[in-house]
Amino acid sequence: MYYSYKEWKTHCLKTGESFLVLSFPAVQKLNVDVETAVKDADIQAKVIEKIMECCPKQAAYIGLMDLSVEAQAFGMQVKFSKTEVPNVKGVIVKNMEDARNLQIPSVSENRTQVYVDAIRKVAKNHSDKPVFAGTIGPFSLAGRMLDVSEIMIQAIMQPELVHIVLEKASTFIESYILAFKEAGANGVIIAEPLAGLLSKEMVQTFSSNYLKKIIEKVQDDHFSVIYHNCGPSTVTSLKEIYDINAHGYHFGNAVDLEDVLSKTDTDTLVFGNVDPVMYFCDSEREKLDKKVKELYEKLGKYPNWLISSGCDIPSHAKWENIEQYFKSIEKWRR
């Protein structure tokens, strides 16, 4: 479809449509399991189309947020589940030699082509709403290959090793995003949650510097990058995060979003941040309705804020809560 970020942004702010990170719950309506969905492009396309059918008030429709795909392309083992998103296993970079020998995969490696093909199918058949793909951020991908705890240590003790892995991770992510763009995606969400554990200086060095280069290559008025970070220290690194110049920023429910918005230029889109587990899976509709009301009362004064989930909605979320969420937006939005 024709897509202009400037026009989409104006539309979103005028209508108050949500940017809910929503895809996996559709497996319930399709009567398939998560493992089947993450391995089959046709099923993934149907998942996105089912969300389109059931949630017409979405600002954009989002592909499955599976952050194991890129790590598997690099050769990591993945544990699949019928009910949960896949998880990577083990470590593939243990020392400098491993880092130097790490091969950058092609976009067709393992399941990456499945995700590109799914977006291509949806983009070809639907022109009424933007379709966004999803990918992991470079530091979060490197953390999977090195191990989350180990990369924090090596960033201090042996930063050269970390940078070698980051260069290769970034090169692959850029190619992956360009493949989505060529397939017809209107944008991509880059999830960089591991950067939420870094100091602001380390965010700049190990995350933002790499993301900025990627965004300079892939983003234009017809293709948007939305940055996602659900880490608790995000607020202290806003300057470094905004330095990447993404079209929008999506923050998790561990973050005080009013603190974020009070420090953000009103021309910058900020999305968030209803707890995806507490309110979509574990609570009753009344509690979700109350939460939506509270967010609008607290954040509705910020013209650049769009309500969203704090992160991806789990596959076992209650559909009655998802439906209530959209009803509550209509009810409480001023």
Secondary structure as GFF3:
##gff-version 3
##sequence-region A 1 334
A	DSSP	alpha_helix	5	15	.	.	.	ID=ss1
A	DSSP	alpha_helix	26	30	.	.	.	ID=ss2
A	DSSP	alpha_helix	34	37	.	.	.	ID=ss3
A	DSSP	alpha_helix	41	54	.	.	.	ID=ss4
A	DSSP	beta_strand	61	62	.	.	.	ID=ss5
A	DSSP	alpha_helix	69	73	.	.	.	ID=ss6
A	DSSP	beta_strand	77	79	.	.	.	ID=ss7
A	DSSP	beta_strand	87	89	.	.	.	ID=ss8
A	DSSP	alpha_helix	96	101	.	.	.	ID=ss9
A	DSSP	alpha_helix	112	125	.	.	.	ID=ss10
A	DSSP	beta_strand	131	136	.	.	.	ID=ss11
A	DSSP	alpha_helix	138	146	.	.	.	ID=ss12
A	DSSP	alpha_helix	148	157	.	.	.	ID=ss13
A	DSSP	alpha_helix	159	183	.	.	.	ID=ss14
A	DSSP	beta_strand	187	191	.	.	.	ID=ss15
A	DSSP	three_ten_helix	193	197	.	.	.	ID=ss16
A	DSSP	alpha_helix	200	203	.	.	.	ID=ss17
A	DSSP	pi_helix	204	208	.	.	.	ID=ss18
A	DSSP	alpha_helix	209	218	.	.	.	ID=ss19
A	DSSP	beta_strand	224	229	.	.	.	ID=ss20
A	DSSP	three_ten_helix	234	237	.	.	.	ID=ss21
A	DSSP	alpha_helix	238	242	.	.	.	ID=ss22
A	DSSP	beta_strand	248	251	.	.	.	ID=ss23
A	DSSP	alpha_helix	257	262	.	.	.	ID=ss24
A	DSSP	beta_strand	269	274	.	.	.	ID=ss25
A	DSSP	pi_helix	278	282	.	.	.	ID=ss26
A	DSSP	alpha_helix	285	299	.	.	.	ID=ss27
A	DSSP	beta_strand	305	309	.	.	.	ID=ss28
A	DSSP	alpha_helix	319	332	.	.	.	ID=ss29
###
